[in-house]
Amino acid sequence: MQEKINQLVDEAVNEIESIENLNDLMLLKSKYLGKKSEFNQFMRELKNLSNEEKPKVGQMINLAKNKINNHIQEKKEAIEKAKINEQLAQETVDISLPGKKISLGKKHILTQTIEEIEDIFIGLGYQIKEGPEQEEDKYNFEMLNLPKNHPARDMQDSLYISEDTLLRTHTSPVQVRTLLENEKKEPVKIIAPGTVYRKDDDDQTHSHQFKQVEVLVVDKETSLADLKGTLLIAAKKLFGEEREIRLRPSYFPFTEPSVEVDVSCYQCHGKGCSMCKNTGWIEVLGAGMVNNNVLEACGYDPHEFQGFAIGFGVERIAMLKHGIDDIRQLYTNDLRFNSQF
Ligand code: DAH
C-alpha cells in the first residue's frame, strides 16, 4: 500500500504542475482528495489491517494528502498571482497620452456685463445694494415722485400682484430704500443691480423681464458736473478710451433736471453709420439730479443735500458692446450663442 500511496502522490504532483487554471485545479483536488478519491478508499480499507499497521498507514495517508493539498495551495496562489499580473499589464496607463479636454462653463454675458459695471463703480468707491423684485407701489412709484394716477406711470407698463404690490418696473426703488434705511441721513454712494419687469410683448428689442443697474449718489456738494464726470468715466471704461458723451434734456419724474446720455459711436467714430442711425451718437442710458421731492420723501433736507442718479439697461449695454441684434438671444440659453462671450 505504501508504494501505491507514493505513486499516487507523484502522479498528483505531476498533474498539478501541468494545470493552468483554477477550475481544473479544483477538479483535480476533488479527484485526489474528495470523497470518491483513492485516498478515501485507502482509509476505508484501514479496518482490514492489523492493529500494528493501522496507525502507521493512517499517518502515511494523512501525510500524503497534506503534501498534495500543499501543492494544490501553492499552485492556486501561483495561478492567482499570474492572473493579477496579466490584468495589471493590460491596464497599464500610457501617461504620455494627452488628457481628455473637459469643457468648462462660463458666466453668461449679462452677468459679465453687470460685473463689469460693478467693477467700474466699486473702483470709484461705491457700495453694492440689492432690493426686492416684488416691490411696494410706494417705493416703485409714489416716493419716486410718481403719485397714483400720475400720467408718467404709463411710461412703464406694470405687472401688479395686488393693489399695493407689483413686480418692480425699475431698480430706482432701491434709491428710496437706501435713503430711508439711512437713519442718520448721511451721504450715500451705491449701485443696485437687479431684474425688473414690464408688461411688454417680447420682440427684438423688448423683453417683459430684463436687468438694470441703478446708481445713486447723495451728498452735500453733488452737482451735475459730478454726474457728467462719472458718466464719462463709465462710458470710456465700457466702450473705449476715445469715447465722448453727450447729454440731452429728458424727463424722469424722480430726477430734475433729467438727461438722456449718448455715447459717441464706436463703430464709425462719429462719422455716421447704421449702428448710430447716421447720427454719430448712440443713446445708452437715463440719468439726472435727484428730484427734491424724492430727497424730502426719504427724510433728506434738499437745502443741505443734492444727489445724482443713473439707470443702466444691462441688455442694451451688452447688445451694443457685442453687436447682438436680438434681445431674445440673451435668454434662450443656446450654448452656441452663450459660448461666444
Ligand atoms: N428708472 C428709469 C427707467 O427704468 C431709468 C432711470 C432714468 C434711472 C434716470 C435713473 C435716472 O436713476 O436718473 O426707465
Residues whose N, C-alpha, C, O or C-beta is under 5 A from the ligand:
A	BS01	DAH	T169 H170 S172 V215 F252 T255 G286 A287 G288 A309 I310 G311
